[in-house]
Amino acid sequence: MKRKSSPKFEPVVPPQILEQAKRAVSADRIPKGSKCTVCGAETADAGAEPLCWVCRRLKISAWRDIEQQAPMQE
């Protein structure tokens, strides 16, 4: 019994164009910022508070909850 030979795949895109595309994508990426102080995830920008987008949203929603509860206690 003979094994089937594996077919040779030819690249569809020339290597030069593929390399140019890789360089273009790497230039468009957002530079990595610092680590989130709460969970340690990457932050997109190093603002006043180094928080990732998840922790920032949780903080905003916590503020909204506190604002809604404050008038009820008075």
N, C-alpha and C positions, 0 to 999 in steps of 0.2 A: 504494500500500500504506500502511495506517495502522499505527502502532505501538500495541501494547497499552498501555493506561494502567496504571500501577502501582497496586495496590490500597492504599487508605488503611487503615492499621492503627490501631485505637483501643486505648488502654491498658486492660488488664484490671484493674489495680489503680489506684485513684485516687492522684493525685500526693501528697496529704497523707499517706496511709498509707505510701506508699513512702518519703517523707522521714523519717517517724517510725522506720521500720525501719532506715534507713541510720544515723540518730543512735544507735539502740539498739545496733547492731552495733559502731559505732566506740567506744562507751563500754565495751564488753566486751573489747576487745582488750588484750593484754598490752602494757604500755609497753615500748618498746625500751630495752635496756640499752646497755652499752658494746660495744666491738668485742673479739673474741677476740684474745688476744695471739699465738696460733699462726697461725691462718689468716685472721683479719680479719673473720669472719662476725659477725652480730649475736648477742649473748648475751641470754638471757631475764632474767637478774638479775645484778647486780654483786656477786658473793660475794667470798670471800677471794681466789679466783683467777678472773680474768675469762676463762673458757673457754666456748666453745660446747658444745652437747651432744655433738657428734661427737668433739671433742678431749678432752672429759672422759671419754667412754667408752674412747677409745684409751689414755688415761693409766691408767684403772682396769685395763684388760686387760693393759697392760704391767706393772703392779704384780703382777698375778696370775702372769704368766709368770716374773717374777723370784723370787717366793716359791716357785714350784714347782721352779725350777732350783737354788736355794740348798741344800736338803738333799742333793741329789745330789753336790755338789762337796765336801761335808765328809767 
